[in-house]
Amino acid sequence: MLQLFTKELKTMHVAVFQMEVLAGKPDENRERVKTWVEQLCREQLERPLTIVLPELWTTGYQLEDLGELAEEEGVETIAFLQQLARAHRIHMVAGSIATKKDGGIYNTALVIDAQGKLVYTYDKVHLVPMLNEPAYMQGGSVPPALFELDGVKMAVLICYDLRFPELARRLALEGAEVLFIVAEWPLARAMHWKALQQARAIENQFYLLSCNSVGSHNGTDYAGTSMVIDPWGEIIVEGSSTEEEWLQCKVDFSKAAEVRDRVPVFSSRRPDLYR
Ligand SMILES: NC(=O)CCC(=O)C(=O)O
C-alpha cells in the first residue's frame, strides 16, 4: 500500500559534493570534505540542509589495499561525520565507505542527522563485476530500507544498484519521497547513468538526488553528472562530467503529490498480475 506523503515539511535545501576522490587517501579526503562543508555552511545558512557525498569517498576504488584502508565498523569516519553534522546542524547522506565487519569488507552507505545521530547504514547488495568489486568485497544481505530525516521518508542506493529497478520500486511503494544514489560511476557508461536516473525518477514519481565522483583512477574515468531530478523527471540541476563542484538546490516535497494526480501510475498498478 502506498504511504501518504509528508505533510509537515514542504522543502529542504540540498548540496551535493561531486568530489574528485583521491584513491587510497582517506585522511586527505576527510579533510577536503570538512573544508567543503565549512565553506558551504558559511554561504548556506538556511536549514534543513542535507549534504550528499559519493560512493567510497574515503578510499576510492583502491580495492587491492582495502585490507588496510577499510575501517573497522567505519568507526573513524562515522565519528568524523557526526562531529561535522552537529557542528553545522546538517543532515548527511554521507555516501559510502569501505567498512570491515564479521571478517568481510563491505561498501557501506551512512546517513547521519543534524544532531549527529547515525540514523541508517546500508551495505551495497549488488557488487559491480565491471570494477572487480566482488573479488575484494562482500555483498550485503539486507535489502535497502527507508530512513527519515525531519519526518521525510528517504532511501539510498549505491551506484550499480541503480540498474535494478525492483529495488527503487519497492522503496517507492513503501513511501520513499526521495531516492539518493551515491556513486563512482564510470564515464564509459555515462549514457546509462543519466538515462537510468531519469527513468527511476519518472517511473517512481519521487525526487532522485545523485552524487557521483569525477577524475580517474587505475585507467577508469568517472562520469560526474550528479543530478537532482524532480518527480516529473525534470533535471533541476546537473553537474559537469569532469569538474569537481557542488550542486545546490531546494526541493519541494509537495511536487510528488501533484505529479501522482496528473499521472496516477500507482493507482493504475495491477499487482494481481505482477509484484
Ligand atoms: N561503482 C559502481 O557500482 C559502478 C557501476 C557501474 O559501473 C555500472 O553499473 O555500469
The ligand as an ORCA input file, in Angstrom:
! r2SCAN-3c Opt
* xyz 0 1
  N      30.605      1.722     -8.590
  C      29.663      1.117     -9.285
  O      28.806      0.433     -8.752
  C      29.727      1.295    -10.771
  C      28.531      0.750    -11.517
  C      28.803      0.647    -12.983
  O      29.909      0.822    -13.428
  C      27.685      0.343    -13.892
  O      26.607     -0.021    -13.414
  O      27.893      0.440    -15.116
*
